[in-house]
Amino acid sequence: MDGVIELAAPWRGDWYGIPLRFTSGTPTVCMPPLAPAESVQLQTAAAKLRTAYEQTAVRTALRGDTFR
């Protein structure tokens, strides 16, 4: 089925998702246009997530853990 669907999951009492456009069964992310303030908020959130993942990777490497 072609069209746009919101792929979402619950987290801490809220629902977070991303709109996907399907064409011939192939999904493509189709983010809505953002206001300038929303773009800044999104960039800030992305930086925080990137930092958290990098810190987790460093701690994991220092412990000698591996992901399999």
N, CA, C and O atoms as a Tripos MOL2 file, in Angstrom:
@<TRIPOS>MOLECULE
protein
  272   271    68     0     0
PROTEIN
NO_CHARGES

@<TRIPOS>ATOM
      1 N           0.8290   -1.1770    0.0000 N.3       1 MET1
      2 CA          0.0000    0.0000    0.0000 C.3       1 MET1
      3 C           0.8780    1.2470    0.0000 C.2       1 MET1
      4 O           1.7560    1.3820    0.8520 O.2       1 MET1
      5 N           0.6610    2.1260   -0.9100 N.am      2 ASP2
      6 CA          1.3940    3.3820   -0.9550 C.3       2 ASP2
      7 C           0.7360    4.4000   -0.0280 C.2       2 ASP2
      8 O          -0.4750    4.3660    0.1900 O.2       2 ASP2
      9 N           1.5410    5.2970    0.5070 N.am      3 GLY3
     10 CA          1.0270    6.3470    1.3780 C.3       3 GLY3
     11 C           1.9970    6.6520    2.4880 C.2       3 GLY3
     12 O           3.1100    6.1250    2.5150 O.2       3 GLY3
     13 N           1.5790    7.5020    3.4080 N.am      4 VAL4
     14 CA          2.4120    7.9060    4.5420 C.3       4 VAL4
     15 C           1.8440    7.2970    5.8120 C.2       4 VAL4
     16 O           0.6350    7.3250    6.0410 O.2       4 VAL4
     17 N           2.7230    6.7500    6.6310 N.am      5 ILE5
     18 CA          2.3270    6.1860    7.9200 C.3       5 ILE5
     19 C           3.3120    6.6780    8.9720 C.2       5 ILE5
     20 O           4.4900    6.8830    8.6770 O.2       5 ILE5
     21 N           2.8360    6.8650   10.1830 N.am      6 GLU6
     22 CA          3.6950    7.2780   11.2940 C.3       6 GLU6
     23 C           4.1660    6.0220   12.0100 C.2       6 GLU6
     24 O           3.3600    5.3040   12.6020 O.2       6 GLU6
     25 N           5.4630    5.7550   11.9590 N.am      7 LEU7
     26 CA          6.0540    4.6360   12.6800 C.3       7 LEU7
     27 C           6.3900    5.1680   14.0650 C.2       7 LEU7
     28 O           7.2310    6.0570   14.1940 O.2       7 LEU7
     29 N           5.7460    4.6410   15.1060 N.am      8 ALA8
     30 CA          5.9000    5.2100   16.4440 C.3       8 ALA8
     31 C           6.0530    4.1140   17.4910 C.2       8 ALA8
     32 O           5.6440    2.9710   17.2870 O.2       8 ALA8
     33 N           6.6530    4.4930   18.6160 N.am      9 ALA9
     34 CA          6.8330    3.5820   19.7420 C.3       9 ALA9
     35 C           6.6620    4.3610   21.0420 C.2       9 ALA9
     36 O           6.9960    5.5440   21.1100 O.2       9 ALA9
     37 N           6.1410    3.6940   22.0760 N.am     10 PRO10
     38 CA          5.9920    4.3750   23.3630 C.3      10 PRO10
     39 C           7.3230    4.4580   24.1040 C.2      10 PRO10
     40 O           8.1560    3.5560   24.0140 O.2      10 PRO10
     41 N           7.5080    5.5560   24.8390 N.am     11 TRP11
     42 CA          8.6990    5.7130   25.6840 C.3      11 TRP11
     43 C           8.3690    6.6880   26.7920 C.2      11 TRP11
     44 O           8.0510    7.8500   26.5410 O.2      11 TRP11
     45 N           8.4470    6.2010   28.0280 N.am     12 ARG12
     46 CA          8.2010    7.0220   29.2140 C.3      12 ARG12
     47 C           6.8630    7.7590   29.1600 C.2      12 ARG12
     48 O           6.7680    8.9350   29.5130 O.2      12 ARG12
     49 N           5.8480    7.0510   28.7180 N.am     13 GLY13
     50 CA          4.5070    7.6170   28.7210 C.3      13 GLY13
     51 C           4.1430    8.4620   27.5150 C.2      13 GLY13
     52 O           3.0110    8.9360   27.4180 O.2      13 GLY13
     53 N           5.0700    8.6610   26.5990 N.am     14 ASP14
     54 CA          4.8030    9.4170   25.3790 C.3      14 ASP14
     55 C           5.0350    8.5140   24.1770 C.2      14 ASP14
     56 O           5.6230    7.4380   24.2850 O.2      14 ASP14
     57 N           4.5610    8.9760   23.0400 N.am     15 TRP15
     58 CA          4.7800    8.2570   21.7880 C.3      15 TRP15
     59 C           5.7130    9.0770   20.9130 C.2      15 TRP15
     60 O           5.5020   10.2740   20.7170 O.2      15 TRP15
     61 N           6.7490    8.4240   20.3860 N.am     16 TYR16
     62 CA          7.7070    9.0800   19.5020 C.3      16 TYR16
     63 C           7.7120    8.3510   18.1760 C.2      16 TYR16
     64 O           7.6880    7.1210   18.1290 O.2      16 TYR16
     65 N           7.7430    9.1100   17.1070 N.am     17 GLY17
     66 CA          7.6870    8.4550   15.8170 C.3      17 GLY17
     67 C           8.2820    9.2860   14.7060 C.2      17 GLY17
     68 O           8.7660   10.4010   14.9000 O.2      17 GLY17
     69 N           8.2230    8.6930   13.5410 N.am     18 ILE18
     70 CA          8.7500    9.3380   12.3480 C.3      18 ILE18
     71 C           7.8200    8.9750   11.1860 C.2      18 ILE18
     72 O           7.4290    7.8160   11.0470 O.2      18 ILE18
     73 N           7.4660    9.9520   10.3580 N.am     19 PRO19
     74 CA          6.6030    9.6340    9.2200 C.3      19 PRO19
     75 C           7.4000    8.9520    8.0910 C.2      19 PRO19
     76 O           8.4900    9.3910    7.7260 O.2      19 PRO19
     77 N           6.8310    7.8880    7.5640 N.am     20 LEU20
     78 CA          7.4480    7.1710    6.4470 C.3      20 LEU20
     79 C           6.4920    7.1900    5.2660 C.2      20 LEU20
     80 O           5.2950    6.9480    5.4220 O.2      20 LEU20
     81 N           7.0180    7.4760    4.1000 N.am     21 ARG21
     82 CA          6.2380    7.4110    2.8630 C.3      21 ARG21
     83 C           6.6010    6.1020    2.1660 C.2      21 ARG21
     84 O           7.7740    5.8240    1.9160 O.2      21 ARG21
     85 N           5.5820    5.3070    1.8570 N.am     22 PHE22
     86 CA          5.7870    4.0460    1.1540 C.3      22 PHE22
     87 C           5.3940    4.2030   -0.2960 C.2      22 PHE22
     88 O           4.3030    4.6750   -0.6140 O.2      22 PHE22
     89 N           6.3060    3.7980   -1.1780 N.am     23 THR23
     90 CA          6.0520    3.7840   -2.6080 C.3      23 THR23
     91 C           6.4620    2.4100   -3.1180 C.2      23 THR23
     92 O           7.6370    2.0470   -3.0590 O.2      23 THR23
     93 N           5.5100    1.6580   -3.6100 N.am     24 SER24
     94 CA          5.7550    0.2850   -4.0770 C.3      24 SER24
     95 C           6.4300   -0.5430   -2.9940 C.2      24 SER24
     96 O           7.2920   -1.3730   -3.2840 O.2      24 SER24
     97 N           6.0370   -0.3160   -1.7490 N.am     25 GLY25
     98 CA          6.5740   -1.0850   -0.6280 C.3      25 GLY25
     99 C           7.8960   -0.5960   -0.0810 C.2      25 GLY25
    100 O           8.3970   -1.1560    0.8940 O.2      25 GLY25
    101 N           8.4780    0.4300   -0.6780 N.am     26 THR26
    102 CA          9.7650    0.9480   -0.2250 C.3      26 THR26
    103 C           9.5450    2.1740    0.6590 C.2      26 THR26
    104 O           8.9450    3.1540    0.2170 O.2      26 THR26
    105 N          10.0310    2.1270    1.9220 N.am     27 PRO27
    106 CA          9.8390    3.2730    2.8150 C.3      27 PRO27
    107 C          10.8900    4.3590    2.6010 C.2      27 PRO27
    108 O          12.0540    4.0710    2.3210 O.2      27 PRO27
    109 N          10.4630    5.5970    2.7370 N.am     28 THR28
    110 CA         11.3530    6.7610    2.6950 C.3      28 THR28
    111 C          10.9310    7.6920    3.8250 C.2      28 THR28
    112 O           9.7480    7.9970    3.9720 O.2      28 THR28
    113 N          11.8910    8.1400    4.6190 N.am     29 VAL29
    114 CA         11.5860    9.0880    5.6880 C.3      29 VAL29
    115 C          11.1080   10.3850    5.0600 C.2      29 VAL29
    116 O          11.7240   10.8940    4.1230 O.2      29 VAL29
    117 N          10.0130   10.9160    5.5750 N.am     30 CYS30
    118 CA          9.4970   12.1840    5.0340 C.3      30 CYS30
    119 C           9.2100   13.1370    6.1950 C.2      30 CYS30
    120 O           8.0670   13.3060    6.6190 O.2      30 CYS30
    121 N          10.2530   13.7350    6.6790 N.am     31 MET31
    122 CA         10.1270   14.6690    7.7920 C.3      31 MET31
    123 C           9.3290   15.8950    7.3710 C.2      31 MET31
    124 O           9.5000   16.4030    6.2630 O.2      31 MET31
    125 N           8.4650   16.3640    8.2500 N.am     32 PRO32
    126 CA          7.7200   17.5850    7.9360 C.3      32 PRO32
    127 C           8.6490   18.7910    7.9980 C.2      32 PRO32
    128 O           9.6930   18.7280    8.6470 O.2      32 PRO32
    129 N           8.2920   19.8800    7.3400 N.am     33 PRO33
    130 CA          9.1180   21.0800    7.4470 C.3      33 PRO33
    131 C           9.1160   21.5800    8.8900 C.2      33 PRO33
    132 O           8.0990   21.5160    9.5800 O.2      33 PRO33
    133 N          10.2510   22.0700    9.3280 N.am     34 LEU34
    134 CA         10.3910   22.5550   10.6980 C.3      34 LEU34
    135 C          10.5570   24.0660   10.7220 C.2      34 LEU34
    136 O          11.1630   24.6550    9.8270 O.2      34 LEU34
    137 N          10.0110   24.6760   11.7560 N.am     35 ALA35
    138 CA         10.2500   26.0980   11.9940 C.3      35 ALA35
    139 C          11.6990   26.2480   12.4600 C.2      35 ALA35
    140 O          12.2820   25.2790   12.9460 O.2      35 ALA35
    141 N          12.2950   27.4350   12.3250 N.am     36 PRO36
    142 CA         13.6840   27.6160   12.7510 C.3      36 PRO36
    143 C          13.9370   27.1700   14.2000 C.2      36 PRO36
    144 O          14.9520   26.5320   14.4750 O.2      36 PRO36
    145 N          13.0410   27.4930   15.1110 N.am     37 ALA37
    146 CA         13.2280   27.0970   16.5170 C.3      37 ALA37
    147 C          13.1880   25.5810   16.6650 C.2      37 ALA37
    148 O          13.9270   25.0180   17.4730 O.2      37 ALA37
    149 N          12.3240   24.9110   15.8870 N.am     38 GLU38
    150 CA         12.2540   23.4520   15.9310 C.3      38 GLU38
    151 C          13.5340   22.8290   15.3840 C.2      38 GLU38
    152 O          13.9990   21.8130   15.9010 O.2      38 GLU38
    153 N          14.0980   23.4230   14.3530 N.am     39 SER39
    154 CA         15.3600   22.9240   13.7930 C.3      39 SER39
    155 C          16.4780   22.9960   14.8300 C.2      39 SER39
    156 O          17.2810   22.0710   14.9490 O.2      39 SER39
    157 N          16.5250   24.0870   15.5720 N.am     40 VAL40
    158 CA         17.5400   24.2380   16.6250 C.3      40 VAL40
    159 C          17.3260   23.1820   17.7020 C.2      40 VAL40
    160 O          18.2870   22.5680   18.1640 O.2      40 VAL40
    161 N          16.0830   22.9660   18.1040 N.am     41 GLN41
    162 CA         15.7800   21.9570   19.1180 C.3      41 GLN41
    163 C          16.1770   20.5630   18.6450 C.2      41 GLN41
    164 O          16.7200   19.7730   19.4170 O.2      41 GLN41
    165 N          15.9090   20.2640   17.3830 N.am     42 LEU42
    166 CA         16.2620   18.9580   16.8330 C.3      42 LEU42
    167 C          17.7760   18.7710   16.8090 C.2      42 LEU42
    168 O          18.2720   17.7020   17.1630 O.2      42 LEU42
    169 N          18.5150   19.8000   16.3950 N.am     43 GLN43
    170 CA         19.9760   19.7180   16.3790 C.3      43 GLN43
    171 C          20.5390   19.5350   17.7870 C.2      43 GLN43
    172 O          21.4920   18.7810   17.9850 O.2      43 GLN43
    173 N          19.9520   20.2210   18.7590 N.am     44 THR44
    174 CA         20.3950   20.0980   20.1520 C.3      44 THR44
    175 C          20.1520   18.6850   20.6690 C.2      44 THR44
    176 O          21.0170   18.0980   21.3190 O.2      44 THR44
    177 N          18.9730   18.1410   20.3780 N.am     45 ALA45
    178 CA         18.6600   16.7820   20.8010 C.3      45 ALA45
    179 C          19.5910   15.7730   20.1360 C.2      45 ALA45
    180 O          20.0460   14.8290   20.7820 O.2      45 ALA45
    181 N          19.8750   15.9650   18.8540 N.am     46 ALA46
    182 CA         20.7770   15.0560   18.1330 C.3      46 ALA46
    183 C          22.1750   15.0790   18.7510 C.2      46 ALA46
    184 O          22.8090   14.0340   18.8960 O.2      46 ALA46
    185 N          22.6460   16.2540   19.1090 N.am     47 ALA47
    186 CA         23.9760   16.3690   19.7260 C.3      47 ALA47
    187 C          24.0050   15.6540   21.0740 C.2      47 ALA47
    188 O          24.9830   14.9810   21.3980 O.2      47 ALA47
    189 N          22.9360   15.7960   21.8640 N.am     48 LYS48
    190 CA         22.8790   15.1260   23.1640 C.3      48 LYS48
    191 C          22.8820   13.6150   22.9970 C.2      48 LYS48
    192 O          23.5680   12.9090   23.7360 O.2      48 LYS48
    193 N          22.1200   13.1130   22.0330 N.am     49 LEU49
    194 CA         22.0920   11.6770   21.7930 C.3      49 LEU49
    195 C          23.4470   11.1590   21.3180 C.2      49 LEU49
    196 O          23.9170   10.1140   21.7690 O.2      49 LEU49
    197 N          24.0650   11.8990   20.4060 N.am     50 ARG50
    198 CA         25.3770   11.5050   19.8920 C.3      50 ARG50
    199 C          26.3820   11.4170   21.0390 C.2      50 ARG50
    200 O          27.1490   10.4570   21.1190 O.2      50 ARG50
    201 N          26.3840   12.4120   21.9240 N.am     51 THR51
    202 CA         27.2990   12.4270   23.0650 C.3      51 THR51
    203 C          27.0310   11.2400   23.9810 C.2      51 THR51
    204 O          27.9710   10.5840   24.4290 O.2      51 THR51
    205 N          25.7650   10.9570   24.2640 N.am     52 ALA52
    206 CA         25.4250    9.8310   25.1330 C.3      52 ALA52
    207 C          25.9060    8.5140   24.5400 C.2      52 ALA52
    208 O          26.4720    7.6860   25.2540 O.2      52 ALA52
    209 N          25.6880    8.3060   23.2410 N.am     53 TYR53
    210 CA         26.1360    7.0710   22.6020 C.3      53 TYR53
    211 C          27.6600    6.9730   22.5830 C.2      53 TYR53
    212 O          28.2110    5.8940   22.7960 O.2      53 TYR53
    213 N          28.3390    8.0820   22.3310 N.am     54 GLU54
    214 CA         29.8060    8.0610   22.3250 C.3      54 GLU54
    215 C          30.3400    7.7160   23.7130 C.2      54 GLU54
    216 O          31.2850    6.9370   23.8330 O.2      54 GLU54
    217 N          29.7480    8.2870   24.7620 N.am     55 GLN55
    218 CA         30.1900    7.9900   26.1180 C.3      55 GLN55
    219 C          29.9470    6.5280   26.4620 C.2      55 GLN55
    220 O          30.7720    5.8950   27.1210 O.2      55 GLN55
    221 N          28.8200    5.9950   26.0170 N.am     56 THR56
    222 CA         28.5150    4.5870   26.2530 C.3      56 THR56
    223 C          29.5230    3.7010   25.5300 C.2      56 THR56
    224 O          29.9840    2.7070   26.0890 O.2      56 THR56
    225 N          29.8630    4.0470   24.3110 N.am     57 ALA57
    226 CA         30.8350    3.2580   23.5420 C.3      57 ALA57
    227 C          32.2010    3.2830   24.2050 C.2      57 ALA57
    228 O          32.8830    2.2580   24.2470 O.2      57 ALA57
    229 N          32.6140    4.4300   24.7220 N.am     58 VAL58
    230 CA         33.9140    4.5350   25.3820 C.3      58 VAL58
    231 C          33.9270    3.6820   26.6470 C.2      58 VAL58
    232 O          34.8830    2.9410   26.8770 O.2      58 VAL58
    233 N          32.8770    3.7760   27.4730 N.am     59 ARG59
    234 CA         32.8200    2.9690   28.7020 C.3      59 ARG59
    235 C          32.8300    1.4830   28.3690 C.2      59 ARG59
    236 O          33.4810    0.6930   29.0510 O.2      59 ARG59
    237 N          32.1160    1.1090   27.3310 N.am     60 THR60
    238 CA         32.0650   -0.2940   26.9210 C.3      60 THR60
    239 C          33.4420   -0.7560   26.4650 C.2      60 THR60
    240 O          33.8710   -1.8580   26.8070 O.2      60 THR60
    241 N          34.1370    0.0780   25.6970 N.am     61 ALA61
    242 CA         35.4730   -0.2880   25.2150 C.3      61 ALA61
    243 C          36.4510   -0.3980   26.3750 C.2      61 ALA61
    244 O          37.3030   -1.2870   26.3830 O.2      61 ALA61
    245 N          36.3400    0.4860   27.3450 N.am     62 LEU62
    246 CA         37.2540    0.4370   28.4980 C.3      62 LEU62
    247 C          37.0430   -0.8070   29.3350 C.2      62 LEU62
    248 O          37.9830   -1.3270   29.9370 O.2      62 LEU62
    249 N          35.8110   -1.2830   29.3750 N.am     63 ARG63
    250 CA         35.5110   -2.5190   30.1250 C.3      63 ARG63
    251 C          35.8880   -3.7630   29.3320 C.2      63 ARG63
    252 O          35.9730   -4.8570   29.8880 O.2      63 ARG63
    253 N          36.1100   -3.5970   28.0520 N.am     64 GLY64
    254 CA         36.4500   -4.7300   27.1970 C.3      64 GLY64
    255 C          35.2400   -5.4920   26.7020 C.2      64 GLY64
    256 O          35.3750   -6.5810   26.1440 O.2      64 GLY64
    257 N          34.0420   -4.9240   26.9010 N.am     65 ASP65
    258 CA         32.8270   -5.5780   26.4150 C.3      65 ASP65
    259 C          32.7850   -5.4920   24.8920 C.2      65 ASP65
    260 O          33.3370   -4.5700   24.2910 O.2      65 ASP65
    261 N          32.1320   -6.4500   24.2940 N.am     66 THR66
    262 CA         31.9230   -6.4120   22.8530 C.3      66 THR66
    263 C          30.4430   -6.6310   22.5770 C.2      66 THR66
    264 O          29.7460   -7.2790   23.3580 O.2      66 THR66
    265 N          29.9760   -6.0990   21.4830 N.am     67 PHE67
    266 CA         28.6100   -6.3230   21.0540 C.3      67 PHE67
    267 C          28.6120   -7.4320   20.0350 C.2      67 PHE67
    268 O          29.3820   -7.3930   19.0750 O.2      67 PHE67
    269 N          27.7680   -8.4130   20.2270 N.am     68 ARG68
    270 CA         27.6730   -9.5240   19.2780 C.3      68 ARG68
    271 C          26.2310   -9.7710   18.9560 C.2      68 ARG68
    272 O          25.9190  -10.6680   18.1720 O.2      68 ARG68
@<TRIPOS>BOND
     1     1     2 1
     2     2     3 1
     3     3     4 2
     4     3     5 am
     5     5     6 1
     6     6     7 1
     7     7     8 2
     8     7     9 am
     9     9    10 1
    10    10    11 1
    11    11    12 2
    12    11    13 am
    13    13    14 1
    14    14    15 1
    15    15    16 2
    16    15    17 am
    17    17    18 1
    18    18    19 1
    19    19    20 2
    20    19    21 am
    21    21    22 1
    22    22    23 1
    23    23    24 2
    24    23    25 am
    25    25    26 1
    26    26    27 1
    27    27    28 2
    28    27    29 am
    29    29    30 1
    30    30    31 1
    31    31    32 2
    32    31    33 am
    33    33    34 1
    34    34    35 1
    35    35    36 2
    36    35    37 am
    37    37    38 1
    38    38    39 1
    39    39    40 2
    40    39    41 am
    41    41    42 1
    42    42    43 1
    43    43    44 2
    44    43    45 am
    45    45    46 1
    46    46    47 1
    47    47    48 2
    48    47    49 am
    49    49    50 1
    50    50    51 1
    51    51    52 2
    52    51    53 am
    53    53    54 1
    54    54    55 1
    55    55    56 2
    56    55    57 am
    57    57    58 1
    58    58    59 1
    59    59    60 2
    60    59    61 am
    61    61    62 1
    62    62    63 1
    63    63    64 2
    64    63    65 am
    65    65    66 1
    66    66    67 1
    67    67    68 2
    68    67    69 am
    69    69    70 1
    70    70    71 1
    71    71    72 2
    72    71    73 am
    73    73    74 1
    74    74    75 1
    75    75    76 2
    76    75    77 am
    77    77    78 1
    78    78    79 1
    79    79    80 2
    80    79    81 am
    81    81    82 1
    82    82    83 1
    83    83    84 2
    84    83    85 am
    85    85    86 1
    86    86    87 1
    87    87    88 2
    88    87    89 am
    89    89    90 1
    90    90    91 1
    91    91    92 2
    92    91    93 am
    93    93    94 1
    94    94    95 1
    95    95    96 2
    96    95    97 am
    97    97    98 1
    98    98    99 1
    99    99   100 2
   100    99   101 am
   101   101   102 1
   102   102   103 1
   103   103   104 2
   104   103   105 am
   105   105   106 1
   106   106   107 1
   107   107   108 2
   108   107   109 am
   109   109   110 1
   110   110   111 1
   111   111   112 2
   112   111   113 am
   113   113   114 1
   114   114   115 1
   115   115   116 2
   116   115   117 am
   117   117   118 1
   118   118   119 1
   119   119   120 2
   120   119   121 am
   121   121   122 1
   122   122   123 1
   123   123   124 2
   124   123   125 am
   125   125   126 1
   126   126   127 1
   127   127   128 2
   128   127   129 am
   129   129   130 1
   130   130   131 1
   131   131   132 2
   132   131   133 am
   133   133   134 1
   134   134   135 1
   135   135   136 2
   136   135   137 am
   137   137   138 1
   138   138   139 1
   139   139   140 2
   140   139   141 am
   141   141   142 1
   142   142   143 1
   143   143   144 2
   144   143   145 am
   145   145   146 1
   146   146   147 1
   147   147   148 2
   148   147   149 am
   149   149   150 1
   150   150   151 1
   151   151   152 2
   152   151   153 am
   153   153   154 1
   154   154   155 1
   155   155   156 2
   156   155   157 am
   157   157   158 1
   158   158   159 1
   159   159   160 2
   160   159   161 am
   161   161   162 1
   162   162   163 1
   163   163   164 2
   164   163   165 am
   165   165   166 1
   166   166   167 1
   167   167   168 2
   168   167   169 am
   169   169   170 1
   170   170   171 1
   171   171   172 2
   172   171   173 am
   173   173   174 1
   174   174   175 1
   175   175   176 2
   176   175   177 am
   177   177   178 1
   178   178   179 1
   179   179   180 2
   180   179   181 am
   181   181   182 1
   182   182   183 1
   183   183   184 2
   184   183   185 am
   185   185   186 1
   186   186   187 1
   187   187   188 2
   188   187   189 am
   189   189   190 1
   190   190   191 1
   191   191   192 2
   192   191   193 am
   193   193   194 1
   194   194   195 1
   195   195   196 2
   196   195   197 am
   197   197   198 1
   198   198   199 1
   199   199   200 2
   200   199   201 am
   201   201   202 1
   202   202   203 1
   203   203   204 2
   204   203   205 am
   205   205   206 1
   206   206   207 1
   207   207   208 2
   208   207   209 am
   209   209   210 1
   210   210   211 1
   211   211   212 2
   212   211   213 am
   213   213   214 1
   214   214   215 1
   215   215   216 2
   216   215   217 am
   217   217   218 1
   218   218   219 1
   219   219   220 2
   220   219   221 am
   221   221   222 1
   222   222   223 1
   223   223   224 2
   224   223   225 am
   225   225   226 1
   226   226   227 1
   227   227   228 2
   228   227   229 am
   229   229   230 1
   230   230   231 1
   231   231   232 2
   232   231   233 am
   233   233   234 1
   234   234   235 1
   235   235   236 2
   236   235   237 am
   237   237   238 1
   238   238   239 1
   239   239   240 2
   240   239   241 am
   241   241   242 1
   242   242   243 1
   243   243   244 2
   244   243   245 am
   245   245   246 1
   246   246   247 1
   247   247   248 2
   248   247   249 am
   249   249   250 1
   250   250   251 1
   251   251   252 2
   252   251   253 am
   253   253   254 1
   254   254   255 1
   255   255   256 2
   256   255   257 am
   257   257   258 1
   258   258   259 1
   259   259   260 2
   260   259   261 am
   261   261   262 1
   262   262   263 1
   263   263   264 2
   264   263   265 am
   265   265   266 1
   266   266   267 1
   267   267   268 2
   268   267   269 am
   269   269   270 1
   270   270   271 1
   271   271   272 2
@<TRIPOS>SUBSTRUCTURE
     1 MET1         2 RESIDUE 1 A MET
     2 ASP2         6 RESIDUE 1 A ASP
     3 GLY3        10 RESIDUE 1 A GLY
     4 VAL4        14 RESIDUE 1 A VAL
     5 ILE5        18 RESIDUE 1 A ILE
     6 GLU6        22 RESIDUE 1 A GLU
     7 LEU7        26 RESIDUE 1 A LEU
     8 ALA8        30 RESIDUE 1 A ALA
     9 ALA9        34 RESIDUE 1 A ALA
    10 PRO10       38 RESIDUE 1 A PRO
    11 TRP11       42 RESIDUE 1 A TRP
    12 ARG12       46 RESIDUE 1 A ARG
    13 GLY13       50 RESIDUE 1 A GLY
    14 ASP14       54 RESIDUE 1 A ASP
    15 TRP15       58 RESIDUE 1 A TRP
    16 TYR16       62 RESIDUE 1 A TYR
    17 GLY17       66 RESIDUE 1 A GLY
    18 ILE18       70 RESIDUE 1 A ILE
    19 PRO19       74 RESIDUE 1 A PRO
    20 LEU20       78 RESIDUE 1 A LEU
    21 ARG21       82 RESIDUE 1 A ARG
    22 PHE22       86 RESIDUE 1 A PHE
    23 THR23       90 RESIDUE 1 A THR
    24 SER24       94 RESIDUE 1 A SER
    25 GLY25       98 RESIDUE 1 A GLY
    26 THR26      102 RESIDUE 1 A THR
    27 PRO27      106 RESIDUE 1 A PRO
    28 THR28      110 RESIDUE 1 A THR
    29 VAL29      114 RESIDUE 1 A VAL
    30 CYS30      118 RESIDUE 1 A CYS
    31 MET31      122 RESIDUE 1 A MET
    32 PRO32      126 RESIDUE 1 A PRO
    33 PRO33      130 RESIDUE 1 A PRO
    34 LEU34      134 RESIDUE 1 A LEU
    35 ALA35      138 RESIDUE 1 A ALA
    36 PRO36      142 RESIDUE 1 A PRO
    37 ALA37      146 RESIDUE 1 A ALA
    38 GLU38      150 RESIDUE 1 A GLU
    39 SER39      154 RESIDUE 1 A SER
    40 VAL40      158 RESIDUE 1 A VAL
    41 GLN41      162 RESIDUE 1 A GLN
    42 LEU42      166 RESIDUE 1 A LEU
    43 GLN43      170 RESIDUE 1 A GLN
    44 THR44      174 RESIDUE 1 A THR
    45 ALA45      178 RESIDUE 1 A ALA
    46 ALA46      182 RESIDUE 1 A ALA
    47 ALA47      186 RESIDUE 1 A ALA
    48 LYS48      190 RESIDUE 1 A LYS
    49 LEU49      194 RESIDUE 1 A LEU
    50 ARG50      198 RESIDUE 1 A ARG
    51 THR51      202 RESIDUE 1 A THR
    52 ALA52      206 RESIDUE 1 A ALA
    53 TYR53      210 RESIDUE 1 A TYR
    54 GLU54      214 RESIDUE 1 A GLU
    55 GLN55      218 RESIDUE 1 A GLN
    56 THR56      222 RESIDUE 1 A THR
    57 ALA57      226 RESIDUE 1 A ALA
    58 VAL58      230 RESIDUE 1 A VAL
    59 ARG59      234 RESIDUE 1 A ARG
    60 THR60      238 RESIDUE 1 A THR
    61 ALA61      242 RESIDUE 1 A ALA
    62 LEU62      246 RESIDUE 1 A LEU
    63 ARG63      250 RESIDUE 1 A ARG
    64 GLY64      254 RESIDUE 1 A GLY
    65 ASP65      258 RESIDUE 1 A ASP
    66 THR66      262 RESIDUE 1 A THR
    67 PHE67      266 RESIDUE 1 A PHE
    68 ARG68      270 RESIDUE 1 A ARG
